[in-house]
Amino acid sequence: FGLSCLAVWRLSNLVSKESIFDWVRRWSGAYWNSDAGEWAATGWLSELSTCPWCLSVWFSIPAAILVVDVDSPIPVYVVTWLAISSISCFISMLVQRFWYE
């Protein structure tokens, strides 16, 4: 479970912030705002591609499927999905607070 939280955090930050995925953000309609020093969204798809919290919601779905036992009821999948996303967002907040400031 812990490794999947870290993996979702890393993947969501990789896609939303790292230069290797600039093409994804440009394709989605985002543009680099040099005054603000960050990517600016122009619609819902570009908002999704520039938001690590939004991406963690979607990336945590396959992570939850991999973590939960096959014969578990649906609510267990949903709770695990949301927990992985939440912990990923929490890690993102901690990194932003203590690494970049």
The first five atom37 places (N, CA, C, CB, O) and aatype in JSON, in Angstrom:
{
  "aatype": [13, 7, 10, 15, 4, 10, 0, 19, 17, 1, 10, 15, 2, 10, 19, 15, 11, 6, 15, 9, 13, 3, 17, 19, 1, 1, 17, 15, 7, 0, 18, 17, 2, 15, 3, 0, 7, 6, 17, 0, 0, 16, 7, 17, 10, 15, 6, 10, 15, 16, 4, 14, 17, 4, 10, 15, 19, 17, 13, 15, 9, 14, 0, 0, 9, 10, 19, 19, 3, 19, 3, 15, 14, 9, 14, 19, 18, 19, 19, 16, 17, 10, 0, 9, 15, 15, 9, 15, 4, 13, 9, 15, 12, 10, 19, 5, 1, 13, 17, 18, 6],
  "atom_mask": [
    [1, 1, 1, 1, 1],
    [1, 1, 1, 0, 1],
    [1, 1, 1, 1, 1],
    [1, 1, 1, 1, 1],
    [1, 1, 1, 1, 1],
    [1, 1, 1, 1, 1],
    [1, 1, 1, 1, 1],
    [1, 1, 1, 1, 1],
    [1, 1, 1, 1, 1],
    [1, 1, 1, 1, 1],
    [1, 1, 1, 1, 1],
    [1, 1, 1, 1, 1],
    [1, 1, 1, 1, 1],
    [1, 1, 1, 1, 1],
    [1, 1, 1, 1, 1],
    [1, 1, 1, 1, 1],
    [1, 1, 1, 1, 1],
    [1, 1, 1, 1, 1],
    [1, 1, 1, 1, 1],
    [1, 1, 1, 1, 1],
    [1, 1, 1, 1, 1],
    [1, 1, 1, 1, 1],
    [1, 1, 1, 1, 1],
    [1, 1, 1, 1, 1],
    [1, 1, 1, 1, 1],
    [1, 1, 1, 1, 1],
    [1, 1, 1, 1, 1],
    [1, 1, 1, 1, 1],
    [1, 1, 1, 0, 1],
    [1, 1, 1, 1, 1],
    [1, 1, 1, 1, 1],
    [1, 1, 1, 1, 1],
    [1, 1, 1, 1, 1],
    [1, 1, 1, 1, 1],
    [1, 1, 1, 1, 1],
    [1, 1, 1, 1, 1],
    [1, 1, 1, 0, 1],
    [1, 1, 1, 1, 1],
    [1, 1, 1, 1, 1],
    [1, 1, 1, 1, 1],
    [1, 1, 1, 1, 1],
    [1, 1, 1, 1, 1],
    [1, 1, 1, 0, 1],
    [1, 1, 1, 1, 1],
    [1, 1, 1, 1, 1],
    [1, 1, 1, 1, 1],
    [1, 1, 1, 1, 1],
    [1, 1, 1, 1, 1],
    [1, 1, 1, 1, 1],
    [1, 1, 1, 1, 1],
    [1, 1, 1, 1, 1],
    [1, 1, 1, 1, 1],
    [1, 1, 1, 1, 1],
    [1, 1, 1, 1, 1],
    [1, 1, 1, 1, 1],
    [1, 1, 1, 1, 1],
    [1, 1, 1, 1, 1],
    [1, 1, 1, 1, 1],
    [1, 1, 1, 1, 1],
    [1, 1, 1, 1, 1],
    [1, 1, 1, 1, 1],
    [1, 1, 1, 1, 1],
    [1, 1, 1, 1, 1],
    [1, 1, 1, 1, 1],
    [1, 1, 1, 1, 1],
    [1, 1, 1, 1, 1],
    [1, 1, 1, 1, 1],
    [1, 1, 1, 1, 1],
    [1, 1, 1, 1, 1],
    [1, 1, 1, 1, 1],
    [1, 1, 1, 1, 1],
    [1, 1, 1, 1, 1],
    [1, 1, 1, 1, 1],
    [1, 1, 1, 1, 1],
    [1, 1, 1, 1, 1],
    [1, 1, 1, 1, 1],
    [1, 1, 1, 1, 1],
    [1, 1, 1, 1, 1],
    [1, 1, 1, 1, 1],
    [1, 1, 1, 1, 1],
    [1, 1, 1, 1, 1],
    [1, 1, 1, 1, 1],
    [1, 1, 1, 1, 1],
    [1, 1, 1, 1, 1],
    [1, 1, 1, 1, 1],
    [1, 1, 1, 1, 1],
    [1, 1, 1, 1, 1],
    [1, 1, 1, 1, 1],
    [1, 1, 1, 1, 1],
    [1, 1, 1, 1, 1],
    [1, 1, 1, 1, 1],
    [1, 1, 1, 1, 1],
    [1, 1, 1, 1, 1],
    [1, 1, 1, 1, 1],
    [1, 1, 1, 1, 1],
    [1, 1, 1, 1, 1],
    [1, 1, 1, 1, 1],
    [1, 1, 1, 1, 1],
    [1, 1, 1, 1, 1],
    [1, 1, 1, 1, 1],
    [1, 1, 1, 1, 1]
  ],
  "atom_positions": [
    [[0.82, -1.21, 0.0], [0.0, 0.0, 0.0], [0.86, 1.26, 0.0], [-0.93, 0.0, 1.21], [0.62, 2.19, -0.77]],
    [[1.88, 1.28, 0.87], [2.75, 2.45, 0.96], [3.51, 2.71, -0.32], [0.0, 0.0, 0.0], [3.66, 3.86, -0.74]],
    [[4.0, 1.63, -0.94], [4.72, 1.81, -2.2], [3.81, 2.31, -3.31], [5.36, 0.49, -2.63], [4.24, 3.1, -4.15]],
    [[2.57, 1.88, -3.32], [1.65, 2.38, -4.34], [1.33, 3.86, -4.13], [0.35, 1.55, -4.34], [1.14, 4.59, -5.1]],
    [[1.27, 4.3, -2.88], [1.07, 5.73, -2.6], [2.25, 6.55, -3.12], [0.89, 5.98, -1.08], [2.07, 7.59, -3.75]],
    [[3.45, 6.06, -2.87], [4.64, 6.75, -3.37], [4.7, 6.74, -4.9], [5.91, 6.11, -2.8], [5.08, 7.73, -5.52]],
    [[4.32, 5.61, -5.5], [4.34, 5.52, -6.95], [3.33, 6.47, -7.59], [4.04, 4.09, -7.39], [3.64, 7.12, -8.59]],
    [[2.15, 6.57, -7.01], [1.14, 7.49, -7.54], [1.6, 8.92, -7.37], [-0.22, 7.28, -6.83], [1.42, 9.74, -8.27]],
    [[2.21, 9.25, -6.23], [2.73, 10.6, -6.03], [3.79, 10.93, -7.07], [3.32, 10.74, -4.61], [3.77, 12.0, -7.67]],
    [[4.72, 9.99, -7.29], [5.8, 10.26, -8.24], [5.27, 10.39, -9.65], [6.85, 9.15, -8.17], [5.67, 11.28, -10.39]],
    [[4.37, 9.5, -10.04], [3.82, 9.54, -11.39], [3.01, 10.81, -11.63], [2.96, 8.31, -11.64], [3.11, 11.41, -12.7]],
    [[2.21, 11.21, -10.66], [1.41, 12.42, -10.85], [2.28, 13.67, -10.91], [0.38, 12.56, -9.72], [1.98, 14.6, -11.66]],
    [[3.34, 13.71, -10.14], [4.25, 14.85, -10.23], [5.11, 14.81, -11.49], [5.15, 14.89, -9.01], [5.43, 15.85, -12.05]],
    [[5.46, 13.63, -11.93], [6.23, 13.49, -13.16], [5.44, 14.03, -14.34], [6.6, 12.02, -13.4], [5.96, 14.82, -15.14]],
    [[4.19, 13.63, -14.45], [3.36, 14.06, -15.59], [3.01, 15.54, -15.48], [2.08, 13.22, -15.67], [2.97, 16.22, -16.5]],
    [[2.75, 16.04, -14.29], [2.28, 17.42, -14.16], [3.39, 18.46, -14.1], [1.43, 17.54, -12.94], [3.13, 19.64, -14.35]],
    [[4.61, 18.06, -13.77], [5.64, 19.07, -13.54], [6.94, 18.88, -14.3], [5.93, 19.13, -12.11], [7.62, 19.86, -14.61]],
    [[7.32, 17.66, -14.61], [8.64, 17.41, -15.21], [8.63, 17.72, -16.7], [9.06, 15.95, -14.98], [7.61, 17.6, -17.38]],
    [[9.81, 18.13, -17.2], [9.91, 18.57, -18.59], [9.72, 17.44, -19.6], [11.24, 19.22, -18.82], [9.37, 17.7, -20.75]],
    [[9.93, 16.2, -19.19], [9.75, 15.08, -20.12], [8.3, 14.97, -20.6], [10.19, 13.76, -19.46], [8.04, 14.42, -21.67]],
    [[7.36, 15.48, -19.81], [5.95, 15.45, -20.19], [5.41, 16.83, -20.59], [5.13, 14.89, -19.05], [4.21, 17.07, -20.5]],
    [[6.29, 17.73, -21.02], [5.84, 19.03, -21.53], [4.9, 18.86, -22.71], [7.05, 19.89, -21.93], [3.94, 19.62, -22.87]],
    [[5.17, 17.88, -23.54], [4.34, 17.66, -24.72], [2.9, 17.31, -24.34], [4.93, 16.54, -25.59], [1.96, 17.69, -25.04]],
    [[2.71, 16.61, -23.24], [1.36, 16.28, -22.79], [0.62, 17.54, -22.38], [1.4, 15.28, -21.61], [-0.55, 17.73, -22.73]],
    [[1.31, 18.4, -21.64], [0.66, 19.65, -21.21], [0.37, 20.57, -22.39], [1.55, 20.38, -20.19], [-0.69, 21.19, -22.44]],
    [[1.31, 20.66, -23.35], [1.04, 21.48, -24.54], [-0.11, 20.9, -25.36], [2.3, 21.58, -25.41], [-0.97, 21.64, -25.85]],
    [[-0.12, 19.58, -25.52], [-1.18, 18.92, -26.27], [-2.55, 19.18, -25.63], [-0.92, 17.42, -26.36], [-3.55, 19.32, -26.34]],
    [[-2.59, 19.24, -24.31], [-3.85, 19.44, -23.61], [-4.31, 20.91, -23.63], [-3.73, 18.96, -22.18], [-5.42, 21.22, -23.2]],
    [[-3.46, 21.8, -24.12], [-3.84, 23.21, -24.21], [-3.19, 24.11, -23.19], [0.0, 0.0, 0.0], [-3.44, 25.32, -23.2]],
    [[-2.37, 23.57, -22.31], [-1.69, 24.4, -21.31], [-0.53, 25.15, -21.97], [-1.17, 23.52, -20.12], [-0.02, 24.73, -23.01]],
    [[-0.15, 26.24, -21.38], [0.99, 27.0, -21.88], [1.86, 27.44, -20.71], [0.53, 28.23, -22.71], [1.39, 27.54, -19.58]],
    [[3.14, 27.68, -20.99], [4.07, 28.1, -19.95], [3.91, 29.59, -19.69], [5.53, 27.77, -20.35], [4.11, 30.4, -20.58]],
    [[3.55, 29.93, -18.48], [3.4, 31.33, -18.07], [4.72, 31.75, -17.42], [2.19, 31.53, -17.09], [4.97, 31.45, -16.25]],
    [[5.56, 32.43, -18.18], [6.89, 32.78, -17.68], [6.83, 33.8, -16.55], [7.75, 33.32, -18.82], [7.74, 33.84, -15.72]],
    [[5.79, 34.62, -16.5], [5.65, 35.58, -15.4], [5.42, 34.87, -14.07], [4.51, 36.55, -15.67], [6.0, 35.24, -13.05]],
    [[4.58, 33.83, -14.09], [4.28, 33.08, -12.87], [5.28, 31.95, -12.64], [2.88, 32.51, -12.95], [5.4, 31.45, -11.52]],
    [[6.0, 31.55, -13.69], [6.96, 30.46, -13.57], [6.32, 29.09, -13.44], [0.0, 0.0, 0.0], [6.87, 28.2, -12.81]],
    [[5.14, 28.93, -14.05], [4.43, 27.65, -13.98], [3.53, 27.5, -15.19], [3.61, 27.53, -12.68], [3.33, 28.44, -15.95]],
    [[3.0, 26.3, -15.35], [2.09, 26.02, -16.45], [0.72, 26.61, -16.13], [1.99, 24.5, -16.71], [0.25, 26.53, -14.99]],
    [[0.08, 27.19, -17.14], [-1.25, 27.76, -16.99], [-2.24, 26.93, -17.79], [-1.29, 29.24, -17.44], [-1.97, 26.57, -18.94]],
    [[-3.37, 26.62, -17.2], [-4.39, 25.81, -17.85], [-5.37, 26.69, -18.61], [-5.13, 24.95, -16.82], [-5.63, 27.83, -18.22]],
    [[-5.89, 26.14, -19.71], [-6.88, 26.87, -20.5], [-8.22, 26.16, -20.56], [-6.36, 27.07, -21.9], [-9.18, 26.71, -21.12]],
    [[-8.32, 24.99, -20.0], [-9.56, 24.22, -20.01], [-9.45, 23.05, -19.05], [0.0, 0.0, 0.0], [-8.47, 22.91, -18.32]],
    [[-10.47, 22.19, -19.07], [-10.49, 21.09, -18.1], [-9.39, 20.07, -18.37], [-11.84, 20.4, -18.13], [-8.84, 19.51, -17.42]],
    [[-9.05, 19.82, -19.64], [-8.01, 18.84, -19.94], [-6.63, 19.37, -19.56], [-8.05, 18.46, -21.43], [-5.81, 18.62, -19.03]],
    [[-6.38, 20.63, -19.83], [-5.1, 21.2, -19.43], [-5.02, 21.38, -17.92], [-4.87, 22.54, -20.14], [-3.93, 21.3, -17.34]],
    [[-6.14, 21.6, -17.27], [-6.15, 21.65, -15.81], [-5.78, 20.29, -15.23], [-7.54, 22.09, -15.29], [-5.02, 20.2, -14.27]],
    [[-6.31, 19.24, -15.83], [-5.99, 17.89, -15.39], [-4.5, 17.59, -15.58], [-6.83, 16.87, -16.16], [-3.88, 16.99, -14.71]],
    [[-3.93, 18.01, -16.7], [-2.53, 17.68, -16.98], [-1.53, 18.51, -16.18], [-2.26, 17.85, -18.44], [-0.35, 18.16, -16.13]],
    [[-1.97, 19.58, -15.58], [-1.05, 20.43, -14.8], [-1.28, 20.32, -13.3], [-1.19, 21.87, -15.22], [-0.57, 20.96, -12.52]],
    [[-2.23, 19.52, -12.89], [-2.6, 19.42, -11.47], [-2.22, 18.04, -10.92], [-4.11, 19.66, -11.29], [-2.86, 17.05, -11.26]],
    [[-1.19, 17.97, -10.07], [-0.8, 16.67, -9.53], [-1.89, 16.04, -8.65], [0.48, 16.8, -8.73], [-1.99, 14.82, -8.57]],
    [[-2.69, 16.86, -8.0], [-3.78, 16.32, -7.17], [-4.84, 15.66, -8.05], [-4.41, 17.44, -6.3], [-5.34, 14.59, -7.73]],
    [[-5.17, 16.32, -9.15], [-6.16, 15.75, -10.08], [-5.65, 14.45, -10.69], [-6.5, 16.76, -11.19], [-6.39, 13.47, -10.79]],
    [[-4.4, 14.45, -11.1], [-3.82, 13.25, -11.7], [-3.75, 12.11, -10.7], [-2.44, 13.55, -12.24], [-3.91, 10.94, -11.07]],
    [[-3.5, 12.43, -9.44], [-3.39, 11.34, -8.45], [-4.72, 10.61, -8.28], [-2.93, 11.9, -7.1], [-4.73, 9.42, -7.97]],
    [[-5.83, 11.3, -8.47], [-7.13, 10.64, -8.38], [-7.24, 9.56, -9.46], [-8.28, 11.67, -8.54], [-7.71, 8.46, -9.18]],
    [[-6.79, 9.87, -10.66], [-6.91, 8.92, -11.76], [-5.82, 7.86, -11.71], [-6.86, 9.64, -13.09], [-6.09, 6.69, -12.01]],
    [[-4.61, 8.23, -11.34], [-3.52, 7.25, -11.28], [-3.7, 6.27, -10.12], [-2.18, 7.96, -11.14], [-3.15, 5.17, -10.16]],
    [[-4.45, 6.65, -9.11], [-4.63, 5.75, -7.97], [-5.65, 4.64, -8.24], [-5.06, 6.54, -6.75], [-5.72, 3.68, -7.48]],
    [[-6.43, 4.76, -9.3], [-7.39, 3.7, -9.63], [-6.67, 2.39, -9.94], [-8.27, 4.12, -10.83], [-6.97, 1.37, -9.31]],
    [[-5.72, 2.37, -10.92], [-5.04, 1.09, -11.15], [-4.2, 0.64, -9.96], [-4.15, 1.19, -12.38], [-4.03, -0.56, -9.73]],
    [[-3.67, 1.59, -9.19], [-2.9, 1.23, -8.0], [-3.79, 0.52, -6.99], [-2.26, 2.47, -7.37], [-3.37, -0.47, -6.38]],
    [[-5.0, 1.0, -6.81], [-5.93, 0.35, -5.87], [-6.32, -1.03, -6.36], [-7.19, 1.2, -5.69], [-6.46, -1.96, -5.55]],
    [[-6.5, -1.18, -7.65], [-6.83, -2.5, -8.21], [-5.69, -3.49, -7.95], [-7.12, -2.39, -9.73], [-5.94, -4.66, -7.67]],
    [[-4.46, -3.02, -8.05], [-3.31, -3.89, -7.81], [-3.13, -4.23, -6.34], [-2.05, -3.23, -8.33], [-2.64, -5.31, -6.01]],
    [[-3.52, -3.34, -5.45], [-3.29, -3.53, -4.02], [-4.36, -4.41, -3.37], [-3.24, -2.19, -3.32], [-4.05, -5.24, -2.51]],
    [[-5.6, -4.23, -3.77], [-6.72, -4.91, -3.11], [-6.85, -6.35, -3.62], [-8.04, -4.14, -3.35], [-6.6, -6.62, -4.8]],
    [[-7.23, -7.26, -2.73], [-7.48, -8.65, -3.12], [-8.61, -8.73, -4.13], [-7.81, -9.5, -1.88], [-9.53, -7.91, -4.12]],
    [[-8.54, -9.72, -5.0], [-9.51, -9.87, -6.08], [-10.92, -10.08, -5.57], [-9.11, -11.01, -6.97], [-11.87, -9.56, -6.15]],
    [[-11.07, -10.82, -4.51], [-12.41, -11.14, -4.03], [-12.96, -10.14, -3.0], [-12.4, -12.52, -3.43], [-13.93, -10.45, -2.3]],
    [[-12.36, -8.98, -2.89], [-12.84, -7.95, -1.97], [-14.08, -7.27, -2.53], [-11.74, -6.91, -1.69], [-14.24, -7.19, -3.75]],
    [[-14.96, -6.78, -1.66], [-16.14, -6.06, -2.14], [-15.76, -4.69, -2.73], [-17.16, -5.87, -0.99], [-14.69, -4.15, -2.45]],
    [[-16.64, -4.16, -3.54], [-16.41, -2.89, -4.25], [-16.05, -1.74, -3.29], [-17.64, -2.51, -5.06], [-15.15, -0.98, -3.61]],
    [[-16.73, -1.59, -2.13], [-16.36, -0.48, -1.24], [-14.9, -0.5, -0.8], [-17.24, -0.51, -0.02], [-14.31, 0.56, -0.56]],
    [[-14.31, -1.66, -0.7], [-12.89, -1.73, -0.33], [-12.03, -1.12, -1.44], [-12.47, -3.21, -0.07], [-11.07, -0.41, -1.15]],
    [[-12.38, -1.39, -2.7], [-11.67, -0.78, -3.82], [-11.8, 0.74, -3.79], [-12.2, -1.33, -5.14], [-10.82, 1.45, -4.0]],
    [[-13.0, 1.23, -3.54], [-13.25, 2.68, -3.53], [-12.48, 3.35, -2.39], [-14.76, 2.97, -3.38], [-11.85, 4.39, -2.6]],
    [[-12.52, 2.77, -1.22], [-11.81, 3.36, -0.08], [-10.3, 3.33, -0.32], [-12.16, 2.6, 1.23], [-9.61, 4.3, -0.01]],
    [[-9.79, 2.24, -0.86], [-8.36, 2.15, -1.15], [-7.97, 3.15, -2.22], [-7.99, 0.73, -1.6], [-6.93, 3.8, -2.12]],
    [[-8.8, 3.28, -3.25], [-8.56, 4.25, -4.32], [-8.43, 5.67, -3.75], [-9.69, 4.19, -5.37], [-7.47, 6.38, -4.05]],
    [[-9.39, 6.07, -2.94], [-9.37, 7.41, -2.37], [-8.25, 7.6, -1.35], [-10.71, 7.71, -1.72], [-7.68, 8.69, -1.24]],
    [[-7.94, 6.55, -0.6], [-6.84, 6.64, 0.37], [-5.5, 6.82, -0.32], [-6.81, 5.38, 1.26], [-4.68, 7.63, 0.12]],
    [[-5.26, 6.08, -1.39], [-4.0, 6.23, -2.13], [-3.88, 7.63, -2.7], [-3.89, 5.19, -3.26], [-2.82, 8.25, -2.62]],
    [[-4.96, 8.14, -3.26], [-4.95, 9.5, -3.81], [-4.71, 10.53, -2.71], [-6.26, 9.79, -4.53], [-3.94, 11.47, -2.89]],
    [[-5.36, 10.37, -1.58], [-5.22, 11.32, -0.47], [-3.8, 11.34, 0.08], [-6.21, 10.98, 0.66], [-3.24, 12.4, 0.33]],
    [[-3.23, 10.17, 0.26], [-1.87, 10.11, 0.78], [-0.89, 10.68, -0.24], [-1.48, 8.67, 1.14], [0.09, 11.33, 0.14]],
    [[-1.14, 10.45, -1.51], [-0.31, 11.05, -2.56], [-0.37, 12.57, -2.5], [-0.75, 10.55, -3.94], [0.65, 13.24, -2.65]],
    [[-1.56, 13.12, -2.3], [-1.71, 14.58, -2.18], [-1.01, 15.09, -0.92], [-3.21, 14.96, -2.15], [-0.4, 16.16, -0.94]],
    [[-1.11, 14.34, 0.15], [-0.44, 14.72, 1.39], [1.08, 14.74, 1.21], [-0.83, 13.77, 2.52], [1.75, 15.65, 1.69]],
    [[1.62, 13.75, 0.53], [3.06, 13.72, 0.25], [3.44, 14.92, -0.61], [3.46, 12.4, -0.46], [4.47, 15.55, -0.38]],
    [[2.61, 15.23, -1.59], [2.86, 16.39, -2.45], [2.9, 17.69, -1.64], [1.79, 16.48, -3.54], [3.74, 18.55, -1.88]],
    [[1.97, 17.82, -0.68], [1.96, 19.01, 0.19], [3.22, 19.07, 1.05], [0.72, 19.01, 1.08], [3.81, 20.14, 1.21]],
    [[3.63, 17.94, 1.6], [4.84, 17.91, 2.42], [6.08, 18.28, 1.62], [5.03, 16.55, 3.05], [6.92, 19.06, 2.07]],
    [[6.2, 17.73, 0.44], [7.35, 18.03, -0.41], [7.35, 19.5, -0.78], [7.35, 17.15, -1.68], [8.39, 20.16, -0.73]],
    [[6.2, 20.03, -1.15], [6.11, 21.45, -1.51], [6.48, 22.34, -0.32], [4.7, 21.8, -2.0], [7.17, 23.35, -0.49]],
    [[6.04, 21.96, 0.85], [6.28, 22.78, 2.04], [7.73, 22.74, 2.51], [5.38, 22.33, 3.17], [8.31, 23.78, 2.82]],
    [[8.3, 21.55, 2.57], [9.62, 21.4, 3.18], [10.77, 21.33, 2.18], [9.64, 20.19, 4.02], [11.93, 21.54, 2.55]],
    [[10.48, 21.04, 0.92], [11.56, 20.91, -0.05], [11.77, 22.22, -0.81], [11.27, 19.77, -1.04], [12.91, 22.64, -1.01]],
    [[10.69, 22.86, -1.21], [10.79, 24.04, -2.07], [10.75, 25.36, -1.33], [9.71, 24.02, -3.07], [11.03, 26.4, -1.93]],
    [[10.41, 25.36, -0.05], [10.36, 26.63, 0.7], [11.47, 26.7, 1.7], [9.03, 26.8, 1.4], [11.59, 27.7, 2.42]]
  ]
}
